[in-house]
Amino acid sequence: MSSDEAWRTGHRGALRPTLVSAAITVLWCAACIITPALHTPVTVVVASVFLVGGALLSIPAAHRAVRRAALLDRTGHED
């Protein structure tokens, strides 16, 4: 949140883990709808774990992207 550019960079960095967890959650939910044996409360917990896990993985990805961009701004090249 140090600047608008850092905010955008962090969100771009977090996009991949967010999309992957969303895709896994959608597939899991579709499987739960189609498969009668998966019509249990546990499947909701599993879907929640997928979503929260993706959110938690996106945080370090966003921080790495911002640090990488800051390093590139300071040095002119990425180490």
C-alpha positions as CSV (number, residue, x, y, z in Angstrom):
1,M,0.0,0.0,0.0
2,S,3.0,2.3,-0.3
3,S,1.8,3.5,-3.7
4,D,-0.8,2.9,-6.3
5,E,1.8,1.2,-8.5
6,A,2.9,-1.1,-5.7
7,W,-0.8,-1.9,-5.1
8,R,-1.3,-2.8,-8.7
9,T,1.9,-4.8,-8.9
10,G,1.0,-6.8,-5.8
11,H,-2.4,-7.6,-7.2
12,R,-0.9,-8.7,-10.4
13,G,1.5,-10.9,-8.5
14,A,-1.3,-12.5,-6.5
15,L,-3.4,-13.2,-9.5
16,R,-2.1,-16.7,-10.4
17,P,-2.6,-18.3,-6.9
18,T,-6.0,-16.7,-6.7
19,L,-7.1,-18.0,-10.1
20,V,-5.7,-21.5,-9.4
21,S,-7.5,-21.8,-6.1
22,A,-10.7,-20.4,-7.6
23,A,-10.5,-22.9,-10.5
24,I,-9.9,-25.8,-8.1
25,T,-12.8,-24.6,-5.9
26,V,-15.2,-24.4,-8.9
27,L,-14.2,-27.9,-10.1
28,W,-14.6,-29.2,-6.6
29,C,-18.1,-27.6,-6.2
30,A,-19.1,-29.0,-9.7
31,A,-18.0,-32.5,-8.6
32,C,-20.0,-32.1,-5.4
33,I,-23.1,-31.1,-7.2
34,I,-22.8,-34.0,-9.7
35,T,-21.8,-36.7,-7.2
36,P,-24.6,-37.5,-4.7
37,A,-22.0,-39.1,-2.3
38,L,-20.4,-35.7,-1.9
39,H,-23.6,-34.0,-0.7
40,T,-22.2,-33.6,2.9
41,P,-21.3,-30.6,5.0
42,V,-17.6,-31.7,4.8
43,T,-17.5,-30.8,1.2
44,V,-18.3,-27.2,2.1
45,V,-15.4,-27.2,4.5
46,V,-13.1,-28.6,1.8
47,A,-14.2,-25.9,-0.6
48,S,-13.5,-23.2,2.0
49,V,-10.1,-24.6,2.6
50,F,-9.3,-24.3,-1.1
51,L,-10.4,-20.7,-1.2
52,V,-8.7,-19.6,2.0
53,G,-5.6,-21.5,1.0
54,G,-5.5,-19.6,-2.3
55,A,-5.9,-16.3,-0.5
56,L,-3.1,-17.2,2.0
57,L,-0.8,-18.2,-0.9
58,S,-1.5,-15.0,-2.8
59,I,-0.2,-12.8,0.1
60,P,3.5,-13.9,-0.2
61,A,3.2,-13.9,-4.0
62,A,2.0,-10.2,-3.9
63,H,4.9,-9.3,-1.6
64,R,7.5,-11.0,-3.8
65,A,6.1,-9.1,-6.9
66,V,6.3,-5.8,-5.1
67,R,9.9,-6.5,-3.8
68,R,11.0,-7.6,-7.3
69,A,9.5,-4.4,-8.8
70,A,11.2,-2.2,-6.2
71,L,14.6,-4.0,-6.8
72,L,14.2,-3.5,-10.5
73,D,13.4,0.2,-10.0
74,R,16.5,0.7,-7.8
75,T,19.0,-1.3,-9.8
76,G,17.7,-1.3,-13.3
77,H,18.0,-5.1,-13.5
78,E,16.5,-8.0,-11.6
79,D,18.8,-10.2,-9.5
